[in-house]
Amino acid sequence: MIKEYNTIREVAGPLMLVGEVEGVKYEELVEIELPSGEIRNGRVLEVNRDLALIQLFEGVVGVNVFNTKVRFKNKGMELDVSDDILGRVFDGQGRPIDDGPRIIPEKRLDINSSPINPYARDYPSEFIQTGFSTIDGLNTLVRGQKLPIFSVTGLPHARMAAQIARQAKVLGTEGEFAVVFAAMGITFEEAQFFRNDFQRTGAIERTVLFINLADDPAVERLATPRLALTAAEYLAFEKDMHVLVILTDMTNYCEALREVSAARQEVPGRRGYPGYLYTDLASIYERAGRIKGKAGSITQIPVLTMPEDDKTHPIPDLTGYITEGQIVFSRALHRRGIYPPVDVLQSLSRLKDKGIGEGKTREDHADVFNQLFAAYARGLEARELEVILGEAALSDIDRIFYKFAENFERKYIAQGEMEDRDIKFTLNLGWELLSVLPTVELKRIRPEFLDKYLPRFKKAAQ
């Protein structure tokens, strides 16, 4: 039975306090009817005896505390799901916004699902090919992993996220692949970019897109990633699909969380963010993974812009604790016209060793990765030495590594926005770059792999 009240006590920001309530539950959906007949929506944020604190999705402008009716709907926020959600675009409340037909639900799922039980988790092991050499070759993404992208304002993280959504695939396993893409607090221009890009390339057919615009209510932004993950859980664990979830931009999500926390007058934590920021982020990130006995999986790529380019800021700092590595963007590479501007030395995938090697990528993958990383680091050292002391201070071997670093950035890191590299191409490109180095310097590659792969690339270089 739906309960109706007209006992509003106070309205402040996106919050409304209702008194004399009975049987109201946390996270319960609320319907607010204005004197004009307009209907707005909200949810219960807190219950204290006969008082209920409500979070409004559409704002409080026009709310009359004396004549507005409040109805509690006895259920939490739910998402209608069926096979038909693929290829559709939804807003931050889960409503279709693509002029398509209404979803006829196979199920209605509560969006506040629990993270996967650690005992039920299966270990990530299958390689996911993104088409980017900097990820596939050096910071390999594994099915069931959480691998965030740490970017900064003005860098092309949106373009890279869209490209990953288009190109990603699981190699060597049966099962369909789907992408759930959630964009939070983005501009109308960015929203049009994502929609047009997916439609133009045909990627929309395997994608579920959730869009929350910058001028949409902040409280709606808090629901958007949970709607996306609910859709992903349905496709992964009930339809046995391999699902890649891309969440952009988690910084906008955290700002909305801080805004609501301030409206509730909670005691702030680091830099004004609520003390439960870590717990809240974990409730999102830990919904990724594999479950024993289930064929499907959820892999997550959260994208966040680091405020003030600061990796120690609470958002990237806490994200790094929860996830299994990070892809870090570099302004210096971006200024030099390199796309994607991935800072290889700062980036890390903690599960890369589980997804590479014979039967997954290729037997020489780990050795090539280690040698490329070491050679590039030495090349950057030579570049710094040249800046400080001049080119004359470089030895002959320093000049070779200096040149290697230049080629590595221009050929390996940089690639076209429509360039989808397979893992064989990426590994061969690594050998091609390493072939210019003296064989004695290739200390991180086993002799049997040097004998097998190096001669043909040395010959090609000559």
Secondary structure, DSSP 8 states (H G I E B T S, - for coil): --EEE--EEEEETTEEEE-S--S--TTEEEEEE-TTS-EEEEEEEEEETTEEEEEESS--TT--TTT-EEEEEEEE-EEEESGGGTT-EEETTS-B-SS------SEEEES------GGGEE---SEEE-S-HHHHTTS-EETT-B--EEE-TTSSHHHHHHHHHHH-EESS--S-EEEEEEEEEE-HHHHHHHHHHHHHHTGGGGEEEEEEETTS-HHHHHHHHHHHHHHHHHHHHTS--EEEEEEE-HHHHHHHHHHHHHHTT--B-GGG-BTTHHHHHHHHHTT-EEETT-S-EEEEEEEEE-GGG-TTSHHHHHHHHHSSEEEEB-HHHHHTT-SS-B-TTT-EETTGGGS-STTTS-TTHHHHHHHHHHHHHHHHHHHHHHHHH-GGG--HHHHHHHHHHHHIIIIII---TT----HHHHHHHHHHHHTTS-GGG-TTS-HHHHHHHHHHHHHHH-
